[in-house]
Amino acid sequence: MEAKPTSEMRKITANCSHIYCSECITKHVAAKIQENISQITCLKFNCEETLEPYLCRDIIRGQVFDRWENALCESSILASQKIYCPFKDCSAMLLNDGEMGVIRETECPNCSRLFCAKCKVPWHPDMNCSQYQEIMEGVVIEDTCI
């Protein structure tokens, strides 16, 4: 580890006194985001204090900070409220706030394609979800038979 001047060192949590250089902080956050970890703790071994984005904003720039903010936002949403576009080339996350009950026909705001939020599949026109599920159960049974 290379020695850095004190002027390059930063405090990154609200409740611990550990300080690190901008480069190490940026690499640490980037690695954690790559591992799909949004609640990032201090770099010091066994320190459980969580990094504060507002203390890191001027250190971590661009895409890394944006990805961290997005991951923090997404992690704060209950799993039951998340709906993902079923198209592999999209997979955008949508939020079901529950105000309209069970949502079925949904247009993805990212790719503009229709899908069934209840069945989590591309839209199945001309049939309700129960009919679609019955057809799919038949397909699965056929696929398992020799």
N, C-alpha and C positions, 0 to 999 in steps of 0.2 A: 504494500500500500504506500502510495506516494504522499509525502508530507505537503500540506497545503497551508497557505497563510490564513490566519484567523478571519480575515476579511472575507474569505471565500466560504467560510463555514456557516451553516444555517441550523437553527432550531426548527424541527418539523412537527412537533407534537405540542399540545397545550399543557401537558402534565409531567413531562420528563425533561431533563436538562441535556440530553444527548444531542450533539451537533455533528453534522456531516457536510461534505462538500456537495456542490450542486450536481456534479457528474455522478457521484455515487447515489445520490437521492434519485436522480432521473433513471439510472440503470435499475435500481431497486424497484421503483414503481413500474417501469416498463416490463420487468420480469414477472412481477406479481399479476399485472394485467394480462400478460400472455398466458398465465396459469389460471385465468378466470377468477382471480381473487380481487375483490373490490375493497374490502376492509383491510387496509395495509397497515401493519404494525411497524414500530421503530426498528431500525436496522440492528440495534444492540441486541445481542443474544439474551433471551429470556425477558426482554422488556416487552410488555404487552400493550403499551400505549399506542393508540391509533394515530396515524398521520392525519394531519388536518389539511385538506385541500387549500384552504385560504392561506396557510403558511407556505405552501409549495407553489402557488400560482405563478409567482415571478421566476421560479427556478425551472419548473417543468413546462415546456412550451409545446404548442402545436398539437399534433395528433396524439401523443402520449397522454397529455392532460385531458384532452377531449374524450379519449377512450375511458380514462379513469372516471371522469364525471358521469359519462353514460352508464358505466358499470355500477357506480354508486346509486344512481337514480333507479336503474333496473332492479338492483338488489333490495330497494326499499318497497317494491311493489309485491304484494302477496301473490304467490304462485297461482292461486285460484282466479286472480284478476288478469293474468297474462294470457293472451291468445297470440299464436304465431301463424303467420301465413304459411300454408302447407307446401307451397311451391319451392323446390330445392334451390332455385336460382334467386330466391327472395328471402324467405324466412323472417320478414320484418315482425317486430313485436307490436301488438296492439293492446290496448287496455280496455277491459270490460269492467266498467264502473258499476254494473248491476242495476242501473236505473231503469233499463228497459226489459228486465227479466232475462230469459234465455235468448241469446242472439243466434240466429241461424244464418241467413244470407248476409254475407259481409263482403264489401269491396276493400281490398287491400289499398291503403293510401300510397304505398310505395310502388307496387307493380300494376295496380288498377285491375287485377283479376278477381273474379268472384270465388268465394269459398264458403263452406259451411263451418261456422265457428263451433257449433255443437259437436259435429262429427270429426272436425279437424282434417277435412279433406277438400279438394276442389269441389265447387258447387255441383250438387246433384239435382239437375232440373227435373221437373215433372214427377217428383216423388218426395214424400216427407222423410224425416230422419229414420223413423221406424222401418219404413219400406227399404230404405238404403241399407240399414243395418242387417235386415233379413237377407237381402241379396248378398251382402258381403260375407255373412256367416255361411251361406251356401257355397260361395267361392272358396272360402278357407277349407270347408269340409271336402270339396272336390279336390283341392290341391293336396290334401293329406292322404287321399285314397290312391291306391295303385291301379 
